[in-house]
Amino acid sequence: MTASPAHPLDATRAWVETFVVGLEVCPFAGREVARDSIRYVAVDASDPAAALMRLMEECWHLDGHPETETTLMVLTGGLEDFDDYLDVLGLAEALLVEQGYEGVYQLASFHPDYRFEGEAEDAPRNFTNRSPWPIWHLIREAGLERALAHYPDPEAIPERNKARMQAEGRERLAASLAVLRGEPPREA
């Protein structure tokens, strides 16, 4: 694969279309891509307080725009280190609760170096939450509940994804992410 420079929002859109939808990692994402109901915003997270304020602004945006099902906040700077990312993610989750959004919006997390607790760093399963850039995915709980109600055996999604990542292989998955970032392939 040849690396080609990509803007963070373009890379994220391509990741959603080729990985999340293309590999059916999220069985609900294809519908939202087709409906053009995903909002993509770039957020400089080098100032965590400002990034948290942007999170609240996105909640307010979703409050006023029911046609937008979900927002992907692409964190373009400041949270490249996974541990730093997790620290600020914890603040973001607490802020949603504090501001009365618990049960209204859910925050899913993605990062280029995502690692599930207890998993080896190079485990293919980690790629279900690896993205070209750090991302906070703000999801409407009501929309998620509707989608889950019509999906057979949603509890099996994580195991199915784990098997799919294993079949794709760590090297191929890592190379795909590197291309989306405009970098030569790196070790996962």
C-alpha positions as a Python dict, from the first residue, in 0.01 Angstrom:
ca = {
    (1, 'M'): (0, 0, 0),
    (2, 'T'): (122, 345, -86),
    (3, 'A'): (84, 624, 167),
    (4, 'S'): (-100, 936, 58),
    (5, 'P'): (-141, 1242, 279),
    (6, 'A'): (-490, 1277, 420),
    (7, 'H'): (-669, 1550, 610),
    (8, 'P'): (-794, 1416, 947),
    (9, 'L'): (-1162, 1451, 853),
    (10, 'D'): (-1109, 1292, 510),
    (11, 'A'): (-913, 1010, 669),
    (12, 'T'): (-1186, 956, 926),
    (13, 'R'): (-1460, 950, 663),
    (14, 'A'): (-1259, 697, 461),
    (15, 'W'): (-1205, 488, 776),
    (16, 'V'): (-1579, 488, 851),
    (17, 'E'): (-1663, 386, 494),
    (18, 'T'): (-1389, 127, 433),
    (19, 'F'): (-1338, -15, 780),
    (20, 'V'): (-1639, 47, 1004),
    (21, 'V'): (-1895, -6, 727),
    (22, 'G'): (-1682, -204, 481),
    (23, 'L'): (-1591, -471, 735),
    (24, 'E'): (-1925, -437, 916),
    (25, 'V'): (-1751, -361, 1245),
    (26, 'C'): (-2059, -159, 1338),
    (27, 'P'): (-2367, -311, 1176),
    (28, 'F'): (-2558, 16, 1222),
    (29, 'A'): (-2310, 257, 1062),
    (30, 'G'): (-2395, 181, 698),
    (31, 'R'): (-2746, 318, 737),
    (32, 'E'): (-2616, 643, 885),
    (33, 'V'): (-2352, 681, 613),
    (34, 'A'): (-2623, 631, 349),
    (35, 'R'): (-2850, 883, 525),
    (36, 'D'): (-2560, 1132, 559),
    (37, 'S'): (-2652, 1169, 927),
    (38, 'I'): (-2297, 1156, 1065),
    (39, 'R'): (-2136, 1485, 1164),
    (40, 'Y'): (-1756, 1506, 1146),
    (41, 'V'): (-1577, 1784, 1335),
    (42, 'A'): (-1208, 1848, 1387),
    (43, 'V'): (-1112, 1945, 1742),
    (44, 'D'): (-769, 2058, 1855),
    (45, 'A'): (-735, 1875, 2186),
    (46, 'S'): (-403, 2031, 2286),
    (47, 'D'): (-610, 2231, 2538),
    (48, 'P'): (-822, 1965, 2713),
    (49, 'A'): (-1056, 2225, 2865),
    (50, 'A'): (-1131, 2365, 2519),
    (51, 'A'): (-1186, 2012, 2382),
    (52, 'L'): (-1430, 1940, 2664),
    (53, 'M'): (-1615, 2262, 2583),
    (54, 'R'): (-1637, 2145, 2220),
    (55, 'L'): (-1788, 1820, 2347),
    (56, 'M'): (-2063, 2020, 2517),
    (57, 'E'): (-2114, 2227, 2200),
    (58, 'E'): (-2161, 1904, 2006),
    (59, 'C'): (-2420, 1786, 2259),
    (60, 'W'): (-2603, 2115, 2210),
    (61, 'H'): (-2575, 2076, 1833),
    (62, 'L'): (-2729, 1728, 1850),
    (63, 'D'): (-3000, 1862, 2084),
    (64, 'G'): (-3104, 2108, 1813),
    (65, 'H'): (-3051, 1889, 1506),
    (66, 'P'): (-3243, 1560, 1529),
    (67, 'E'): (-3152, 1481, 1168),
    (68, 'T'): (-2790, 1431, 1283),
    (69, 'E'): (-2770, 1088, 1441),
    (70, 'T'): (-2413, 1096, 1564),
    (71, 'T'): (-2098, 1308, 1579),
    (72, 'L'): (-1740, 1198, 1532),
    (73, 'M'): (-1510, 1444, 1707),
    (74, 'V'): (-1170, 1396, 1544),
    (75, 'L'): (-906, 1506, 1796),
    (76, 'T'): (-631, 1648, 1579),
    (77, 'G'): (-371, 1740, 1838),
    (78, 'G'): (-271, 1692, 2197),
    (79, 'L'): (-395, 1339, 2267),
    (80, 'E'): (-160, 1128, 2057),
    (81, 'D'): (-44, 940, 2370),
    (82, 'F'): (-305, 674, 2452),
    (83, 'D'): (-276, 717, 2830),
    (84, 'D'): (-326, 1095, 2799),
    (85, 'Y'): (-624, 1025, 2574),
    (86, 'L'): (-777, 793, 2834),
    (87, 'D'): (-731, 1055, 3107),
    (88, 'V'): (-919, 1321, 2908),
    (89, 'L'): (-1179, 1065, 2795),
    (90, 'G'): (-1254, 1001, 3162),
    (91, 'L'): (-1310, 1374, 3212),
    (92, 'A'): (-1536, 1383, 2905),
    (93, 'E'): (-1748, 1096, 3032),
    (94, 'A'): (-1779, 1260, 3374),
    (95, 'L'): (-1876, 1590, 3210),
    (96, 'L'): (-2159, 1425, 3019),
    (97, 'V'): (-2296, 1289, 3347),
    (98, 'E'): (-2246, 1619, 3528),
    (99, 'Q'): (-2429, 1811, 3254),
    (100, 'G'): (-2729, 1577, 3257),
    (101, 'Y'): (-2652, 1389, 2935),
    (102, 'E'): (-2622, 1042, 3090),
    (103, 'G'): (-2873, 824, 2905),
    (104, 'V'): (-2906, 1085, 2629),
    (105, 'Y'): (-2564, 1053, 2464),
    (106, 'Q'): (-2301, 784, 2489),
    (107, 'L'): (-1933, 840, 2422),
    (108, 'A'): (-1747, 569, 2230),
    (109, 'S'): (-1372, 598, 2200),
    (110, 'F'): (-1123, 528, 1922),
    (111, 'H'): (-748, 590, 1905),
    (112, 'P'): (-461, 485, 1675),
    (113, 'D'): (-303, 298, 1968),
    (114, 'Y'): (-623, 168, 2130),
    (115, 'R'): (-566, -129, 2355),
    (116, 'F'): (-834, -321, 2541),
    (117, 'E'): (-748, -386, 2903),
    (118, 'G'): (-594, -731, 2933),
    (119, 'E'): (-518, -760, 2560),
    (120, 'A'): (-168, -779, 2417),
    (121, 'E'): (-67, -460, 2238),
    (122, 'D'): (-46, -641, 1904),
    (123, 'A'): (-377, -829, 1943),
    (124, 'P'): (-591, -787, 1630),
    (125, 'R'): (-899, -732, 1851),
    (126, 'N'): (-764, -387, 1944),
    (127, 'F'): (-827, -275, 1586),
    (128, 'T'): (-1202, -268, 1645),
    (129, 'N'): (-1130, 58, 1830),
    (130, 'R'): (-824, 180, 1641),
    (131, 'S'): (-875, 474, 1412),
    (132, 'P'): (-651, 699, 1204),
    (133, 'W'): (-689, 981, 1462),
    (134, 'P'): (-810, 990, 1822),
    (135, 'I'): (-1190, 1015, 1814),
    (136, 'W'): (-1475, 1075, 2056),
    (137, 'H'): (-1789, 930, 1903),
    (138, 'L'): (-2098, 1097, 2047),
    (139, 'I'): (-2395, 863, 1996),
    (140, 'R'): (-2764, 924, 2058),
    (141, 'E'): (-2875, 661, 2311),
    (142, 'A'): (-3231, 653, 2170),
    (143, 'G'): (-3102, 583, 1818),
    (144, 'L'): (-2873, 312, 1946),
    (145, 'E'): (-3157, 149, 2139),
    (146, 'R'): (-3378, 152, 1827),
    (147, 'A'): (-3102, -6, 1619),
    (148, 'L'): (-3029, -273, 1880),
    (149, 'A'): (-3398, -363, 1910),
    (150, 'H'): (-3403, -464, 1542),
    (151, 'Y'): (-3067, -641, 1532),
    (152, 'P'): (-3056, -1016, 1599),
    (153, 'D'): (-2818, -1114, 1880),
    (154, 'P'): (-2639, -782, 1941),
    (155, 'E'): (-2444, -943, 2226),
    (156, 'A'): (-2251, -1142, 1965),
    (157, 'I'): (-2113, -829, 1791),
    (158, 'P'): (-1788, -809, 1998),
    (159, 'E'): (-1700, -1175, 1941),
    (160, 'R'): (-1786, -1154, 1571),
    (161, 'N'): (-1563, -845, 1541),
    (162, 'K'): (-1280, -1014, 1729),
    (163, 'A'): (-1294, -1304, 1481),
    (164, 'R'): (-1310, -1064, 1186),
    (165, 'M'): (-1003, -873, 1307),
    (166, 'Q'): (-816, -1199, 1356),
    (167, 'A'): (-903, -1302, 1000),
    (168, 'E'): (-790, -964, 859),
    (169, 'G'): (-460, -986, 1047),
    (170, 'R'): (-266, -727, 1243),
    (171, 'E'): (-26, -636, 963),
    (172, 'R'): (-301, -562, 711),
    (173, 'L'): (-506, -364, 964),
    (174, 'A'): (-202, -159, 1074),
    (175, 'A'): (-106, -87, 713),
    (176, 'S'): (-461, 33, 634),
    (177, 'L'): (-455, 279, 924),
    (178, 'A'): (-111, 405, 825),
    (179, 'V'): (-231, 475, 470),
    (180, 'L'): (-530, 669, 601),
    (181, 'R'): (-293, 886, 806),
    (182, 'G'): (-67, 938, 505),
    (183, 'E'): (219, 749, 671),
    (184, 'P'): (425, 449, 577),
    (185, 'P'): (289, 136, 747),
    (186, 'R'): (396, 106, 1111),
    (187, 'E'): (407, -171, 1364),
    (188, 'A'): (76, -215, 1546),
}
